[in-house]
Amino acid sequence: MFILSDTMALIAAVRRTCYAVLEGRLPRLTRLDGNVNIRTRALSILAPAASNVGHAGKRTSSSSKRWQQTRGFLCSATHGSKLEAWEVLRERLQVSVLAGGRQVQVQWDDSLESNTRYSSTWLRYHCHCLQCKQAHSGQRLLNPLSLPAAQEVSKAWVDDEDRALHLVFTGEPEHVTVLPLGWLWETLTKEEALVHQNGFPEISYKKLLSGNKSVLLRWMQDISDYGVSLVTDVPTELGNVAKVGELIAPVQQSIYGNVFDVVSTEKPINAAYSNVGLDFHMDLMYYESPPGLQLLHCVRFDPEVQGGESVLLDVFPVVEHLRVHHPEDFNTLVRVPVTFQKFHFDREYPVCMRYQRPHIVLNPDKEVIAVSWSPQFEGPLSVPEADVEPYYQAYRRLVQAMQDSPLKKERRLVAGDCLIFNNRRMLHSRRAFTLAPGTVRHLQGCYINIDEFKNRVQVLSTLVGDGSEARRVGNHDYF
């Protein structure tokens, strides 16, 4: 009797540990301890075949008991250890093809947080069939040059016998791509492998309004981790961009007001208020504390408008590339300050602002903690003569690194899209556009202070997440 009681208590404790791991609620030191991997031990007891789990459920804190239960099934049923668990999971599981075949979505449950969208290209390259992957060694046999240039899924289904996702691609109608569901679950949080590979993390406005704090946290952590998020289906009434921003924090006042309109005008007070192309930049670098987040809500973008696509680039990997390949130029941009300025008196609110700082800032550990880049608002270089030539050489090298970077992400916004990005980390630009008679391209924007954003992330993370902090957001913080 005592043995049975102890055994049941042990099983219950392990089950709680498993759920805690999947929800990211284990203490930080436990999760980082390489000698005692509680997560792996817990999962191996509940599902012996799953002892090599690599990643599970990052930032998907449960909002319902049912989703917690589904996670338990994912630990076991997808690996074949419980028939009854598989039957319940299979009933809830849904698979759909999106974006013209370029993405596949797996809905693990009917929870708001259970959807995972995978890049079709990524899925094809990770096929587990015997033609593409050797069974015993686990080594990939696939020759990438044998694949069509474009990877588009024409059919997707879940096979009950092998408990795997099966896919047929348009360019390979005779081949069936096989991906075990347990393997997909384990790998769903690996950086850049999923939906973020070919675009921005996305979430619908309706989900953000659900009142679910875990949903809000996941959205804000996407902004923190990836520097960008796209909110879809925002009503196009004027002023709604502020409503999206206020889900995070109060809107930040600037020389352009609380909310500003990005629309082509005859006498623009900013180049953005015209139809010219804009090179990569950050906004308001002439402030001591430039805006943290920028929101751009597409109110109207007529299909007849040619051009006008938005392009983003994470500048931190770019400057690290410069450090590796041109260390002297990197050090020059750390050492030599540039002048940012905004002088404009012929406007309703006259402006006379100037601020001097280096393009790159490091902490004592030589880690990049801030980058400032805004060529459109650079004033005369005011430095010793000996620094002039080295500065412009380094400047040119950094511009070239930006142009050559493969990390650029481009999107043509449609009415209802609201693009949110970290203005301290993500460079943004715009393609020039041509307006046909009667056509309109109209965005509304606003800003959120970076410290208000970090505060909101960390409060929610403490309350409903794993307590992790928002780090490296580009605001000069040494942490």
Contacts in CASP RR format, 6 or more apart in sequence:
PFRMAT RR
TARGET T0000
AUTHOR 0000-0000-0000
METHOD contacts of the structure
MODEL  1
MFILSDTMALIAAVRRTCYAVLEGRLPRLTRLDGNVNIRTRALSILAPAA
SNVGHAGKRTSSSSKRWQQTRGFLCSATHGSKLEAWEVLRERLQVSVLAG
GRQVQVQWDDSLESNTRYSSTWLRYHCHCLQCKQAHSGQRLLNPLSLPAA
QEVSKAWVDDEDRALHLVFTGEPEHVTVLPLGWLWETLTKEEALVHQNGF
PEISYKKLLSGNKSVLLRWMQDISDYGVSLVTDVPTELGNVAKVGELIAP
VQQSIYGNVFDVVSTEKPINAAYSNVGLDFHMDLMYYESPPGLQLLHCVR
FDPEVQGGESVLLDVFPVVEHLRVHHPEDFNTLVRVPVTFQKFHFDREYP
VCMRYQRPHIVLNPDKEVIAVSWSPQFEGPLSVPEADVEPYYQAYRRLVQ
AMQDSPLKKERRLVAGDCLIFNNRRMLHSRRAFTLAPGTVRHLQGCYINI
DEFKNRVQVLSTLVGDGSEARRVGNHDYF
14 42 0 8 1.000
14 45 0 8 1.000
14 46 0 8 1.000
15 46 0 8 1.000
17 26 0 8 1.000
17 38 0 8 1.000
17 39 0 8 1.000
17 42 0 8 1.000
18 42 0 8 1.000
18 43 0 8 1.000
18 46 0 8 1.000
18 72 0 8 1.000
18 75 0 8 1.000
19 62 0 8 1.000
19 68 0 8 1.000
19 71 0 8 1.000
19 72 0 8 1.000
20 26 0 8 1.000
21 38 0 8 1.000
21 39 0 8 1.000
21 42 0 8 1.000
21 43 0 8 1.000
21 56 0 8 1.000
22 56 0 8 1.000
22 57 0 8 1.000
22 60 0 8 1.000
22 71 0 8 1.000
22 72 0 8 1.000
22 74 0 8 1.000
22 75 0 8 1.000
23 57 0 8 1.000
23 60 0 8 1.000
23 61 0 8 1.000
23 62 0 8 1.000
23 68 0 8 1.000
23 71 0 8 1.000
23 465 0 8 1.000
23 466 0 8 1.000
24 31 0 8 1.000
24 57 0 8 1.000
24 58 0 8 1.000
24 59 0 8 1.000
24 61 0 8 1.000
24 465 0 8 1.000
24 466 0 8 1.000
25 61 0 8 1.000
25 465 0 8 1.000
25 466 0 8 1.000
26 38 0 8 1.000
26 39 0 8 1.000
26 466 0 8 1.000
28 466 0 8 1.000
28 467 0 8 1.000
28 468 0 8 1.000
30 36 0 8 1.000
30 38 0 8 1.000
31 39 0 8 1.000
39 53 0 8 1.000
39 56 0 8 1.000
40 51 0 8 1.000
40 52 0 8 1.000
40 53 0 8 1.000
43 50 0 8 1.000
43 51 0 8 1.000
43 53 0 8 1.000
43 56 0 8 1.000
43 75 0 8 1.000
44 50 0 8 1.000
44 51 0 8 1.000
46 72 0 8 1.000
46 75 0 8 1.000
46 76 0 8 1.000
46 81 0 8 1.000
47 75 0 8 1.000
47 76 0 8 1.000
47 79 0 8 1.000
47 80 0 8 1.000
47 81 0 8 1.000
48 81 0 8 1.000
49 79 0 8 1.000
49 80 0 8 1.000
49 81 0 8 1.000
50 75 0 8 1.000
50 76 0 8 1.000
50 79 0 8 1.000
50 81 0 8 1.000
50 182 0 8 1.000
50 186 0 8 1.000
53 75 0 8 1.000
53 186 0 8 1.000
54 186 0 8 1.000
54 187 0 8 1.000
55 186 0 8 1.000
55 187 0 8 1.000
55 188 0 8 1.000
55 189 0 8 1.000
55 190 0 8 1.000
56 74 0 8 1.000
56 75 0 8 1.000
56 185 0 8 1.000
56 186 0 8 1.000
56 188 0 8 1.000
56 189 0 8 1.000
57 71 0 8 1.000
57 188 0 8 1.000
57 189 0 8 1.000
58 189 0 8 1.000
59 189 0 8 1.000
59 217 0 8 1.000
59 218 0 8 1.000
59 221 0 8 1.000
59 465 0 8 1.000
59 466 0 8 1.000
60 113 0 8 1.000
60 114 0 8 1.000
60 214 0 8 1.000
60 218 0 8 1.000
61 113 0 8 1.000
61 214 0 8 1.000
61 217 0 8 1.000
61 464 0 8 1.000
61 465 0 8 1.000
61 466 0 8 1.000
62 68 0 8 1.000
62 71 0 8 1.000
62 113 0 8 1.000
62 214 0 8 1.000
63 111 0 8 1.000
63 112 0 8 1.000
63 113 0 8 1.000
63 212 0 8 1.000
63 214 0 8 1.000
63 215 0 8 1.000
64 111 0 8 1.000
66 109 0 8 1.000
66 110 0 8 1.000
66 111 0 8 1.000
67 109 0 8 1.000
67 111 0 8 1.000
67 113 0 8 1.000
67 114 0 8 1.000
70 89 0 8 1.000
70 92 0 8 1.000
70 108 0 8 1.000
70 109 0 8 1.000
70 111 0 8 1.000
70 114 0 8 1.000
72 85 0 8 1.000
73 82 0 8 1.000
73 85 0 8 1.000
73 86 0 8 1.000
73 88 0 8 1.000
73 89 0 8 1.000
74 89 0 8 1.000
74 108 0 8 1.000
74 181 0 8 1.000
74 182 0 8 1.000
74 185 0 8 1.000
76 82 0 8 1.000
76 85 0 8 1.000
77 85 0 8 1.000
77 86 0 8 1.000
77 88 0 8 1.000
77 89 0 8 1.000
77 90 0 8 1.000
77 163 0 8 1.000
78 86 0 8 1.000
78 89 0 8 1.000
78 163 0 8 1.000
78 180 0 8 1.000
78 181 0 8 1.000
78 182 0 8 1.000
78 185 0 8 1.000
79 182 0 8 1.000
80 86 0 8 1.000
80 163 0 8 1.000
86 163 0 8 1.000
89 108 0 8 1.000
90 158 0 8 1.000
90 160 0 8 1.000
92 107 0 8 1.000
92 108 0 8 1.000
92 109 0 8 1.000
92 110 0 8 1.000
93 106 0 8 1.000
93 107 0 8 1.000
93 108 0 8 1.000
93 158 0 8 1.000
93 181 0 8 1.000
94 106 0 8 1.000
94 107 0 8 1.000
95 104 0 8 1.000
95 105 0 8 1.000
95 106 0 8 1.000
95 107 0 8 1.000
95 156 0 8 1.000
95 157 0 8 1.000
95 158 0 8 1.000
95 165 0 8 1.000
96 104 0 8 1.000
96 105 0 8 1.000
96 107 0 8 1.000
96 156 0 8 1.000
97 103 0 8 1.000
97 104 0 8 1.000
97 105 0 8 1.000
97 153 0 8 1.000
97 154 0 8 1.000
97 155 0 8 1.000
97 156 0 8 1.000
98 104 0 8 1.000
98 105 0 8 1.000
98 117 0 8 1.000
100 152 0 8 1.000
101 120 0 8 1.000
101 152 0 8 1.000
101 153 0 8 1.000
101 154 0 8 1.000
101 170 0 8 1.000
102 119 0 8 1.000
102 120 0 8 1.000
102 121 0 8 1.000
102 151 0 8 1.000
102 152 0 8 1.000
102 153 0 8 1.000
102 198 0 8 1.000
103 117 0 8 1.000
103 118 0 8 1.000
103 119 0 8 1.000
103 120 0 8 1.000
103 195 0 8 1.000
103 198 0 8 1.000
104 117 0 8 1.000
104 118 0 8 1.000
104 120 0 8 1.000
104 123 0 8 1.000
104 153 0 8 1.000
104 156 0 8 1.000
104 165 0 8 1.000
104 167 0 8 1.000
105 115 0 8 1.000
105 116 0 8 1.000
105 117 0 8 1.000
105 118 0 8 1.000
106 115 0 8 1.000
106 116 0 8 1.000
106 118 0 8 1.000
106 165 0 8 1.000
106 181 0 8 1.000
106 184 0 8 1.000
107 114 0 8 1.000
107 115 0 8 1.000
108 114 0 8 1.000
108 115 0 8 1.000
108 116 0 8 1.000
108 185 0 8 1.000
112 207 0 8 1.000
112 210 0 8 1.000
112 212 0 8 1.000
112 215 0 8 1.000
113 212 0 8 1.000
113 214 0 8 1.000
113 215 0 8 1.000
113 218 0 8 1.000
116 184 0 8 1.000
116 188 0 8 1.000
116 194 0 8 1.000
116 195 0 8 1.000
117 194 0 8 1.000
117 195 0 8 1.000
118 184 0 8 1.000
118 193 0 8 1.000
118 194 0 8 1.000
118 195 0 8 1.000
119 193 0 8 1.000
119 194 0 8 1.000
119 195 0 8 1.000
119 197 0 8 1.000
119 198 0 8 1.000
120 151 0 8 1.000
120 152 0 8 1.000
120 153 0 8 1.000
120 167 0 8 1.000
120 169 0 8 1.000
121 151 0 8 1.000
121 197 0 8 1.000
121 198 0 8 1.000
122 193 0 8 1.000
122 194 0 8 1.000
122 197 0 8 1.000
123 151 0 8 1.000
123 153 0 8 1.000
123 165 0 8 1.000
123 167 0 8 1.000
123 177 0 8 1.000
123 179 0 8 1.000
124 147 0 8 1.000
124 151 0 8 1.000
124 167 0 8 1.000
124 169 0 8 1.000
124 177 0 8 1.000
125 142 0 8 1.000
125 144 0 8 1.000
126 179 0 8 1.000
127 133 0 8 1.000
127 142 0 8 1.000
127 177 0 8 1.000
127 178 0 8 1.000
127 179 0 8 1.000
128 164 0 8 1.000
128 178 0 8 1.000
128 179 0 8 1.000
128 180 0 8 1.000
128 183 0 8 1.000
129 175 0 8 1.000
129 176 0 8 1.000
129 177 0 8 1.000
129 178 0 8 1.000
131 141 0 8 1.000
131 142 0 8 1.000
131 175 0 8 1.000
132 140 0 8 1.000
132 141 0 8 1.000
132 142 0 8 1.000
132 177 0 8 1.000
133 139 0 8 1.000
133 140 0 8 1.000
133 141 0 8 1.000
133 142 0 8 1.000
134 140 0 8 1.000
134 141 0 8 1.000
147 172 0 8 1.000
148 169 0 8 1.000
148 170 0 8 1.000
148 171 0 8 1.000
148 172 0 8 1.000
150 170 0 8 1.000
151 169 0 8 1.000
152 169 0 8 1.000
152 170 0 8 1.000
152 171 0 8 1.000
153 167 0 8 1.000
153 168 0 8 1.000
153 169 0 8 1.000
153 170 0 8 1.000
154 168 0 8 1.000
154 169 0 8 1.000
154 170 0 8 1.000
154 173 0 8 1.000
155 167 0 8 1.000
155 168 0 8 1.000
156 165 0 8 1.000
156 166 0 8 1.000
156 167 0 8 1.000
156 168 0 8 1.000
157 165 0 8 1.000
157 166 0 8 1.000
158 164 0 8 1.000
158 165 0 8 1.000
158 166 0 8 1.000
158 181 0 8 1.000
159 165 0 8 1.000
159 166 0 8 1.000
159 178 0 8 1.000
162 178 0 8 1.000
162 180 0 8 1.000
163 180 0 8 1.000
163 181 0 8 1.000
163 182 0 8 1.000
164 178 0 8 1.000
164 179 0 8 1.000
164 180 0 8 1.000
164 181 0 8 1.000
165 178 0 8 1.000
165 179 0 8 1.000
165 180 0 8 1.000
165 181 0 8 1.000
165 184 0 8 1.000
166 176 0 8 1.000
166 177 0 8 1.000
166 178 0 8 1.000
167 176 0 8 1.000
167 177 0 8 1.000
167 179 0 8 1.000
168 175 0 8 1.000
168 176 0 8 1.000
168 177 0 8 1.000
169 175 0 8 1.000
169 177 0 8 1.000
187 193 0 8 1.000
188 194 0 8 1.000
195 201 0 8 1.000
195 202 0 8 1.000
196 226 0 8 1.000
199 409 0 8 1.000
199 411 0 8 1.000
200 226 0 8 1.000
200 228 0 8 1.000
200 229 0 8 1.000
200 230 0 8 1.000
200 312 0 8 1.000
200 409 0 8 1.000
200 411 0 8 1.000
200 419 0 8 1.000
201 222 0 8 1.000
201 226 0 8 1.000
201 228 0 8 1.000
201 229 0 8 1.000
201 230 0 8 1.000
202 229 0 8 1.000
202 230 0 8 1.000
202 231 0 8 1.000
202 232 0 8 1.000
203 215 0 8 1.000
203 218 0 8 1.000
203 219 0 8 1.000
203 222 0 8 1.000
203 229 0 8 1.000
203 230 0 8 1.000
203 231 0 8 1.000
203 232 0 8 1.000
204 231 0 8 1.000
204 232 0 8 1.000
204 233 0 8 1.000
205 231 0 8 1.000
205 232 0 8 1.000
205 233 0 8 1.000
205 234 0 8 1.000
205 235 0 8 1.000
205 244 0 8 1.000
205 418 0 8 1.000
206 233 0 8 1.000
207 215 0 8 1.000
208 215 0 8 1.000
208 216 0 8 1.000
208 219 0 8 1.000
208 231 0 8 1.000
208 244 0 8 1.000
208 247 0 8 1.000
213 460 0 8 1.000
213 463 0 8 1.000
213 464 0 8 1.000
214 464 0 8 1.000
214 465 0 8 1.000
216 247 0 8 1.000
216 460 0 8 1.000
217 457 0 8 1.000
217 460 0 8 1.000
217 461 0 8 1.000
217 464 0 8 1.000
217 465 0 8 1.000
219 229 0 8 1.000
219 231 0 8 1.000
220 248 0 8 1.000
220 453 0 8 1.000
220 456 0 8 1.000
220 457 0 8 1.000
220 460 0 8 1.000
220 470 0 8 1.000
221 457 0 8 1.000
221 461 0 8 1.000
221 470 0 8 1.000
222 228 0 8 1.000
222 229 0 8 1.000
223 229 0 8 1.000
223 293 0 8 1.000
223 420 0 8 1.000
223 421 0 8 1.000
223 422 0 8 1.000
223 453 0 8 1.000
224 422 0 8 1.000
224 453 0 8 1.000
224 457 0 8 1.000
224 470 0 8 1.000
224 471 0 8 1.000
224 473 0 8 1.000
227 314 0 8 1.000
227 421 0 8 1.000
227 422 0 8 1.000
227 425 0 8 1.000
227 426 0 8 1.000
228 312 0 8 1.000
228 409 0 8 1.000
228 419 0 8 1.000
228 420 0 8 1.000
228 421 0 8 1.000
228 422 0 8 1.000
228 426 0 8 1.000
229 420 0 8 1.000
229 421 0 8 1.000
230 411 0 8 1.000
230 417 0 8 1.000
230 418 0 8 1.000
230 419 0 8 1.000
230 420 0 8 1.000
231 244 0 8 1.000
231 417 0 8 1.000
231 418 0 8 1.000
231 420 0 8 1.000
232 416 0 8 1.000
232 417 0 8 1.000
232 418 0 8 1.000
233 416 0 8 1.000
234 240 0 8 1.000
234 241 0 8 1.000
234 244 0 8 1.000
234 297 0 8 1.000
234 416 0 8 1.000
234 417 0 8 1.000
234 418 0 8 1.000
235 416 0 8 1.000
236 297 0 8 1.000
236 298 0 8 1.000
236 299 0 8 1.000
236 300 0 8 1.000
236 415 0 8 1.000
236 416 0 8 1.000
238 299 0 8 1.000
238 444 0 8 1.000
239 259 0 8 1.000
239 297 0 8 1.000
239 444 0 8 1.000
240 297 0 8 1.000
240 418 0 8 1.000
240 444 0 8 1.000
241 259 0 8 1.000
241 295 0 8 1.000
241 296 0 8 1.000
241 297 0 8 1.000
241 418 0 8 1.000
241 444 0 8 1.000
241 445 0 8 1.000
241 446 0 8 1.000
242 251 0 8 1.000
242 258 0 8 1.000
242 259 0 8 1.000
242 446 0 8 1.000
244 295 0 8 1.000
244 297 0 8 1.000
244 418 0 8 1.000
244 420 0 8 1.000
245 251 0 8 1.000
245 293 0 8 1.000
245 295 0 8 1.000
245 420 0 8 1.000
245 446 0 8 1.000
245 448 0 8 1.000
248 293 0 8 1.000
248 448 0 8 1.000
248 452 0 8 1.000
248 453 0 8 1.000
248 456 0 8 1.000
249 448 0 8 1.000
249 449 0 8 1.000
249 452 0 8 1.000
249 453 0 8 1.000
249 455 0 8 1.000
249 456 0 8 1.000
250 448 0 8 1.000
250 449 0 8 1.000
250 452 0 8 1.000
251 258 0 8 1.000
251 259 0 8 1.000
251 446 0 8 1.000
251 447 0 8 1.000
251 448 0 8 1.000
252 258 0 8 1.000
252 291 0 8 1.000
252 292 0 8 1.000
252 446 0 8 1.000
252 447 0 8 1.000
252 448 0 8 1.000
252 449 0 8 1.000
252 452 0 8 1.000
254 260 0 8 1.000
254 284 0 8 1.000
254 287 0 8 1.000
254 291 0 8 1.000
254 447 0 8 1.000
255 284 0 8 1.000
255 342 0 8 1.000
255 349 0 8 1.000
255 351 0 8 1.000
255 353 0 8 1.000
256 270 0 8 1.000
258 446 0 8 1.000
259 444 0 8 1.000
259 445 0 8 1.000
259 446 0 8 1.000
260 444 0 8 1.000
260 445 0 8 1.000
260 446 0 8 1.000
261 273 0 8 1.000
261 442 0 8 1.000
261 443 0 8 1.000
261 444 0 8 1.000
261 445 0 8 1.000
262 272 0 8 1.000
262 273 0 8 1.000
262 296 0 8 1.000
262 442 0 8 1.000
262 443 0 8 1.000
262 444 0 8 1.000
262 445 0 8 1.000
263 273 0 8 1.000
263 440 0 8 1.000
263 441 0 8 1.000
263 442 0 8 1.000
263 443 0 8 1.000
264 273 0 8 1.000
264 274 0 8 1.000
264 275 0 8 1.000
264 435 0 8 1.000
264 441 0 8 1.000
265 273 0 8 1.000
265 274 0 8 1.000
268 274 0 8 1.000
269 344 0 8 1.000
269 347 0 8 1.000
271 277 0 8 1.000
271 278 0 8 1.000
271 376 0 8 1.000
272 278 0 8 1.000
272 430 0 8 1.000
275 432 0 8 1.000
275 433 0 8 1.000
275 434 0 8 1.000
275 435 0 8 1.000
275 441 0 8 1.000
276 432 0 8 1.000
277 308 0 8 1.000
277 429 0 8 1.000
277 430 0 8 1.000
277 431 0 8 1.000
277 432 0 8 1.000
277 433 0 8 1.000
278 376 0 8 1.000
278 428 0 8 1.000
278 429 0 8 1.000
278 430 0 8 1.000
279 375 0 8 1.000
279 376 0 8 1.000
279 429 0 8 1.000
280 311 0 8 1.000
280 313 0 8 1.000
280 315 0 8 1.000
280 373 0 8 1.000
280 402 0 8 1.000
280 427 0 8 1.000
280 428 0 8 1.000
280 429 0 8 1.000
281 373 0 8 1.000
281 374 0 8 1.000
281 375 0 8 1.000
281 376 0 8 1.000
281 377 0 8 1.000
281 427 0 8 1.000
281 428 0 8 1.000
281 429 0 8 1.000
282 290 0 8 1.000
282 371 0 8 1.000
282 372 0 8 1.000
282 373 0 8 1.000
282 374 0 8 1.000
282 423 0 8 1.000
282 424 0 8 1.000
282 427 0 8 1.000
282 428 0 8 1.000
283 290 0 8 1.000
283 291 0 8 1.000
283 294 0 8 1.000
283 374 0 8 1.000
283 423 0 8 1.000
283 447 0 8 1.000
284 290 0 8 1.000
284 291 0 8 1.000
284 342 0 8 1.000
284 374 0 8 1.000
284 423 0 8 1.000
284 447 0 8 1.000
285 340 0 8 1.000
285 355 0 8 1.000
285 372 0 8 1.000
285 373 0 8 1.000
285 374 0 8 1.000
285 377 0 8 1.000
286 340 0 8 1.000
286 341 0 8 1.000
286 342 0 8 1.000
286 353 0 8 1.000
286 354 0 8 1.000
286 355 0 8 1.000
286 374 0 8 1.000
286 377 0 8 1.000
287 353 0 8 1.000
287 355 0 8 1.000
288 355 0 8 1.000
289 449 0 8 1.000
289 450 0 8 1.000
290 372 0 8 1.000
290 423 0 8 1.000
290 424 0 8 1.000
291 423 0 8 1.000
291 447 0 8 1.000
291 448 0 8 1.000
291 449 0 8 1.000
291 450 0 8 1.000
292 422 0 8 1.000
292 423 0 8 1.000
292 424 0 8 1.000
292 447 0 8 1.000
292 448 0 8 1.000
292 449 0 8 1.000
292 450 0 8 1.000
292 453 0 8 1.000
292 473 0 8 1.000
292 475 0 8 1.000
293 420 0 8 1.000
293 421 0 8 1.000
293 422 0 8 1.000
293 423 0 8 1.000
293 447 0 8 1.000
293 448 0 8 1.000
293 450 0 8 1.000
293 453 0 8 1.000
294 420 0 8 1.000
294 421 0 8 1.000
294 423 0 8 1.000
294 428 0 8 1.000
294 445 0 8 1.000
294 446 0 8 1.000
294 447 0 8 1.000
295 418 0 8 1.000
295 419 0 8 1.000
295 420 0 8 1.000
295 445 0 8 1.000
295 446 0 8 1.000
295 447 0 8 1.000
295 448 0 8 1.000
296 310 0 8 1.000
296 413 0 8 1.000
296 418 0 8 1.000
296 419 0 8 1.000
296 443 0 8 1.000
296 444 0 8 1.000
296 445 0 8 1.000
297 416 0 8 1.000
297 417 0 8 1.000
297 418 0 8 1.000
297 419 0 8 1.000
297 443 0 8 1.000
297 444 0 8 1.000
297 445 0 8 1.000
298 413 0 8 1.000
298 414 0 8 1.000
298 415 0 8 1.000
298 416 0 8 1.000
298 417 0 8 1.000
298 418 0 8 1.000
298 419 0 8 1.000
298 442 0 8 1.000
298 443 0 8 1.000
299 415 0 8 1.000
299 416 0 8 1.000
299 442 0 8 1.000
299 443 0 8 1.000
299 444 0 8 1.000
300 415 0 8 1.000
300 440 0 8 1.000
300 441 0 8 1.000
300 442 0 8 1.000
301 412 0 8 1.000
301 413 0 8 1.000
301 414 0 8 1.000
301 415 0 8 1.000
301 440 0 8 1.000
301 441 0 8 1.000
301 442 0 8 1.000
301 443 0 8 1.000
302 436 0 8 1.000
302 438 0 8 1.000
302 439 0 8 1.000
302 440 0 8 1.000
302 441 0 8 1.000
304 436 0 8 1.000
304 439 0 8 1.000
305 433 0 8 1.000
305 434 0 8 1.000
305 435 0 8 1.000
305 436 0 8 1.000
305 439 0 8 1.000
305 440 0 8 1.000
305 441 0 8 1.000
306 433 0 8 1.000
306 434 0 8 1.000
306 436 0 8 1.000
307 412 0 8 1.000
307 431 0 8 1.000
307 432 0 8 1.000
307 433 0 8 1.000
307 434 0 8 1.000
308 412 0 8 1.000
308 430 0 8 1.000
308 431 0 8 1.000
308 432 0 8 1.000
308 433 0 8 1.000
308 441 0 8 1.000
309 410 0 8 1.000
309 411 0 8 1.000
309 412 0 8 1.000
309 430 0 8 1.000
309 431 0 8 1.000
310 410 0 8 1.000
310 411 0 8 1.000
310 412 0 8 1.000
310 413 0 8 1.000
310 419 0 8 1.000
310 428 0 8 1.000
310 429 0 8 1.000
310 430 0 8 1.000
311 408 0 8 1.000
311 409 0 8 1.000
311 410 0 8 1.000
311 428 0 8 1.000
311 429 0 8 1.000
311 430 0 8 1.000
311 431 0 8 1.000
312 408 0 8 1.000
312 409 0 8 1.000
312 410 0 8 1.000
312 421 0 8 1.000
312 426 0 8 1.000
312 427 0 8 1.000
312 428 0 8 1.000
312 429 0 8 1.000
313 402 0 8 1.000
313 405 0 8 1.000
313 407 0 8 1.000
313 408 0 8 1.000
313 409 0 8 1.000
313 426 0 8 1.000
313 427 0 8 1.000
313 428 0 8 1.000
313 429 0 8 1.000
314 407 0 8 1.000
314 425 0 8 1.000
314 426 0 8 1.000
314 427 0 8 1.000
315 371 0 8 1.000
315 373 0 8 1.000
315 402 0 8 1.000
315 425 0 8 1.000
315 426 0 8 1.000
315 427 0 8 1.000
316 368 0 8 1.000
316 371 0 8 1.000
316 425 0 8 1.000
316 472 0 8 1.000
316 474 0 8 1.000
317 405 0 8 1.000
317 407 0 8 1.000
318 398 0 8 1.000
318 401 0 8 1.000
318 402 0 8 1.000
318 405 0 8 1.000
318 407 0 8 1.000
319 330 0 8 1.000
319 333 0 8 1.000
319 360 0 8 1.000
319 368 0 8 1.000
319 371 0 8 1.000
319 398 0 8 1.000
319 401 0 8 1.000
320 368 0 8 1.000
321 401 0 8 1.000
321 405 0 8 1.000
322 329 0 8 1.000
322 330 0 8 1.000
322 333 0 8 1.000
322 394 0 8 1.000
322 397 0 8 1.000
322 398 0 8 1.000
322 401 0 8 1.000
323 330 0 8 1.000
326 394 0 8 1.000
326 397 0 8 1.000
328 390 0 8 1.000
328 394 0 8 1.000
329 390 0 8 1.000
329 393 0 8 1.000
329 394 0 8 1.000
329 397 0 8 1.000
329 398 0 8 1.000
330 360 0 8 1.000
330 394 0 8 1.000
332 387 0 8 1.000
332 390 0 8 1.000
332 391 0 8 1.000
332 393 0 8 1.000
332 394 0 8 1.000
333 358 0 8 1.000
333 359 0 8 1.000
333 360 0 8 1.000
333 391 0 8 1.000
333 394 0 8 1.000
333 395 0 8 1.000
333 398 0 8 1.000
334 358 0 8 1.000
334 359 0 8 1.000
334 360 0 8 1.000
334 361 0 8 1.000
334 362 0 8 1.000
335 358 0 8 1.000
335 387 0 8 1.000
336 358 0 8 1.000
336 383 0 8 1.000
336 387 0 8 1.000
336 390 0 8 1.000
336 391 0 8 1.000
336 394 0 8 1.000
337 356 0 8 1.000
337 357 0 8 1.000
337 358 0 8 1.000
337 383 0 8 1.000
338 356 0 8 1.000
338 357 0 8 1.000
338 358 0 8 1.000
338 359 0 8 1.000
338 372 0 8 1.000
338 378 0 8 1.000
338 379 0 8 1.000
338 381 0 8 1.000
338 391 0 8 1.000
339 354 0 8 1.000
339 355 0 8 1.000
339 356 0 8 1.000
339 378 0 8 1.000
339 379 0 8 1.000
339 380 0 8 1.000
339 381 0 8 1.000
339 382 0 8 1.000
340 354 0 8 1.000
340 355 0 8 1.000
340 356 0 8 1.000
340 357 0 8 1.000
340 372 0 8 1.000
340 374 0 8 1.000
340 377 0 8 1.000
340 378 0 8 1.000
340 379 0 8 1.000
341 353 0 8 1.000
341 354 0 8 1.000
341 355 0 8 1.000
341 377 0 8 1.000
341 378 0 8 1.000
341 379 0 8 1.000
342 351 0 8 1.000
342 352 0 8 1.000
342 353 0 8 1.000
342 354 0 8 1.000
342 377 0 8 1.000
343 351 0 8 1.000
343 352 0 8 1.000
343 353 0 8 1.000
343 354 0 8 1.000
344 350 0 8 1.000
344 351 0 8 1.000
345 351 0 8 1.000
345 352 0 8 1.000
354 379 0 8 1.000
356 382 0 8 1.000
357 372 0 8 1.000
358 372 0 8 1.000
359 371 0 8 1.000
359 372 0 8 1.000
359 373 0 8 1.000
359 395 0 8 1.000
359 398 0 8 1.000
360 368 0 8 1.000
360 370 0 8 1.000
360 371 0 8 1.000
361 368 0 8 1.000
361 369 0 8 1.000
361 370 0 8 1.000
361 371 0 8 1.000
361 372 0 8 1.000
361 476 0 8 1.000
362 368 0 8 1.000
362 369 0 8 1.000
363 369 0 8 1.000
363 478 0 8 1.000
364 478 0 8 1.000
369 472 0 8 1.000
369 474 0 8 1.000
369 475 0 8 1.000
369 476 0 8 1.000
369 477 0 8 1.000
369 478 0 8 1.000
370 424 0 8 1.000
370 474 0 8 1.000
370 475 0 8 1.000
370 476 0 8 1.000
371 424 0 8 1.000
371 425 0 8 1.000
371 474 0 8 1.000
373 427 0 8 1.000
381 388 0 8 1.000
381 391 0 8 1.000
383 391 0 8 1.000
402 427 0 8 1.000
411 417 0 8 1.000
411 419 0 8 1.000
413 419 0 8 1.000
413 443 0 8 1.000
421 428 0 8 1.000
422 450 0 8 1.000
422 473 0 8 1.000
422 474 0 8 1.000
423 447 0 8 1.000
424 450 0 8 1.000
424 473 0 8 1.000
424 474 0 8 1.000
424 475 0 8 1.000
425 472 0 8 1.000
425 473 0 8 1.000
425 474 0 8 1.000
433 441 0 8 1.000
435 441 0 8 1.000
450 473 0 8 1.000
450 474 0 8 1.000
450 475 0 8 1.000
451 475 0 8 1.000
453 470 0 8 1.000
453 473 0 8 1.000
454 469 0 8 1.000
454 470 0 8 1.000
454 473 0 8 1.000
454 475 0 8 1.000
457 469 0 8 1.000
457 470 0 8 1.000
458 467 0 8 1.000
458 469 0 8 1.000
458 470 0 8 1.000
461 467 0 8 1.000
461 468 0 8 1.000
461 469 0 8 1.000
461 470 0 8 1.000
469 479 0 8 1.000
471 477 0 8 1.000
471 479 0 8 1.000
END
